[in-house]
Amino acid sequence: MGIYIRNNRYYFKKEIHGKKYYRALKLKRGQEALLSARLKQVEEEVLAEHFGIPYSTNNQISFLDYAEKYLNAKKYKKRWERDKQSLLKIAECIGDPSLFRIGKSHIEKLENFLFSRNLKSSTVNRYFEVLRHFFNLAIEDGYLSENPVRFYIPFVEDGERRSLTTEEIKSILESAKFIKENSRTQLQSIIYDIIVFALNTGMRLSEILNLKKSYIRDDIIFYPISETKYKRRIRSQNKKVKTICLNSRAMGIIGKQKSNDDFVFPLKWRDPNVIRKTIAKIRELSGVNDFTFHQLRHTVSTLISSQVSLATAKTILGHSDIKTTLKYTHPGIEEQRRGVAKIEEYFDVLLPK
């Protein structure tokens, strides 16, 4: 019996009574933590084949093998890449056992593993949400009879969201400009432009990174909805779009980008995760420790809602429900003070002299 590497991938070789068996372990360099569990499964398959022992591959499918099937079935999902990374991280913890062997001990081990990486409760919930969908599909495909995550209780998430203050915005912009002036990567050279563009449009990060010149007519972006928040298979040729008006600042940023293709912003990678390290650098330089790119959208929503009607804000931000716009609106103390001052002014004339 032996393990060998070819083209950075692991393979298994075993000789029984003079007959040699070769199997691909479907693992590559960097996944050594999964070798033991995968090796055990492949050896069982080889022994069953050699001695003619019944071996149900349908019930014995491994976690990684089914992960491959799951990802192929979910290619249309907007968060496909994130789901892939989540499943690989889960495999790093629990290994590559057969699906039917995964139970409560694996779930507890995974939770402890994720928290040991200093992840937030909300992030841990996302991992188990992916796992819940993963096992549900396995049940539909006949590999499992029940979901091992069915009794898992998610953590209560901190739903507090906020917009940025004026001083925080200034500090973030100064930090982004410093990174741009001392850029080492293509992304860093345009991070300031991307943030200013977000503040002037309220667009999501994924929308900005995937914005195409062909979507823009004059000062309006006609953005296909299927390419913004999610991906869906659409048979109709009449695809829905959302309109985003551009002010002069946003138009100026678009005009100075030096892109050689249809995309507005010149980038090699367009997954939102590419910006993670740069955002961490902005937090460090600006002192806004909880800054996330999505806070820019919350900030714009709060500003627009204070200047125009909620209905107009809903249209500008591309929300399908005005309740979503309300969730994105976070009036600050000064706005609240102005509000109660107006109340005082209104009722003051009604008070008896």
Secondary structure as the mmCIF struct_conf table of DSSP 4:
data_model
#
loop_
_struct_conf.conf_type_id
_struct_conf.id
_struct_conf.beg_label_comp_id
_struct_conf.beg_label_asym_id
_struct_conf.beg_label_seq_id
_struct_conf.end_label_comp_id
_struct_conf.end_label_asym_id
_struct_conf.end_label_seq_id
STRN STRN1 GLY A 2 ARG A 6
TURN_TY1_P TURN_TY1_P1 ASN A 7 ASN A 8
STRN STRN2 ARG A 9 ILE A 16
TURN_TY1_P TURN_TY1_P2 HIS A 17 GLY A 18
STRN STRN3 LYS A 19 LYS A 28
TURN_TY1_P TURN_TY1_P3 ARG A 29 GLY A 30
HELX_RH_3T_P HELX_RH_3T_P1 GLU A 32 LEU A 34
HELX_RH_AL_P HELX_RH_AL_P1 LEU A 35 PHE A 51
TURN_TY1_P TURN_TY1_P4 GLY A 52 GLY A 52
TURN_TY1_P TURN_TY1_P5 THR A 57 GLN A 60
STRN STRN4 SER A 62 SER A 62
HELX_RH_AL_P HELX_RH_AL_P2 PHE A 63 ALA A 73
TURN_TY1_P TURN_TY1_P6 LYS A 74 TYR A 76
TURN_TY1_P TURN_TY1_P7 LYS A 78 ARG A 79
HELX_RH_AL_P HELX_RH_AL_P3 TRP A 80 ILE A 94
BEND BEND1 ASP A 96 ASP A 96
STRN STRN5 SER A 98 SER A 98
HELX_RH_3T_P HELX_RH_3T_P2 LEU A 99 ARG A 101
HELX_RH_AL_P HELX_RH_AL_P4 LYS A 104 SER A 116
TURN_TY1_P TURN_TY1_P8 ARG A 117 ASN A 118
HELX_RH_AL_P HELX_RH_AL_P5 SER A 121 GLU A 140
TURN_TY1_P TURN_TY1_P9 ASP A 141 GLY A 142
BEND BEND2 TYR A 143 TYR A 143
BEND BEND3 SER A 145 GLU A 146
TURN_TY1_P TURN_TY1_P10 PRO A 148 PHE A 151
HELX_LH_PP_P HELX_LH_PP_P1 TYR A 152 GLU A 157
HELX_LH_PP_P HELX_LH_PP_P2 SER A 163 THR A 165
HELX_RH_AL_P HELX_RH_AL_P6 THR A 166 GLU A 181
TURN_TY1_P TURN_TY1_P11 ASN A 182 ASN A 182
BEND BEND4 THR A 185 THR A 185
HELX_RH_AL_P HELX_RH_AL_P7 GLN A 186 THR A 201
HELX_RH_AL_P HELX_RH_AL_P8 LEU A 205 LEU A 209
TURN_TY1_P TURN_TY1_P12 ASN A 210 ASN A 210
STRN STRN6 LYS A 212 LYS A 212
HELX_RH_3T_P HELX_RH_3T_P3 LYS A 213 TYR A 215
STRN STRN7 ILE A 216 ARG A 217
TURN_TY1_P TURN_TY1_P13 ASP A 218 ASP A 219
STRN STRN8 ILE A 220 PRO A 224
HELX_RH_3T_P HELX_RH_3T_P4 ILE A 225 GLU A 227
TURN_TY1_P TURN_TY1_P14 THR A 228 LYS A 229
BEND BEND5 GLN A 237 GLN A 237
STRN STRN9 VAL A 241 CYS A 245
HELX_RH_AL_P HELX_RH_AL_P9 SER A 248 GLY A 255
TURN_TY1_P TURN_TY1_P15 LYS A 256 LYS A 256
BEND BEND6 ASN A 260 ASP A 262
STRN STRN10 PHE A 263 PHE A 263
BEND BEND7 VAL A 264 PHE A 265
BEND BEND8 LYS A 268 LYS A 268
BEND BEND9 ASP A 271 ASP A 271
HELX_RH_3T_P HELX_RH_3T_P5 PRO A 272 ILE A 275
HELX_RH_AL_P HELX_RH_AL_P10 ARG A 276 SER A 286
TURN_TY1_P TURN_TY1_P16 ASN A 289 ASP A 290
TURN_TY1_P TURN_TY1_P17 PHE A 293 PHE A 293
HELX_RH_AL_P HELX_RH_AL_P11 HIS A 294 GLN A 307
BEND BEND10 VAL A 308 VAL A 308
HELX_RH_AL_P HELX_RH_AL_P12 LEU A 310 LEU A 317
TURN_TY1_P TURN_TY1_P18 GLY A 318 GLY A 318
BEND BEND11 SER A 320 ASP A 321
HELX_RH_AL_P HELX_RH_AL_P13 ILE A 322 LYS A 327
TURN_TY1_P TURN_TY1_P19 TYR A 328 TYR A 328
HELX_RH_AL_P HELX_RH_AL_P14 ILE A 333 ASP A 348
TURN_TY1_P TURN_TY1_P20 VAL A 349 LEU A 350
BEND BEND12 LEU A 351 LEU A 351
#
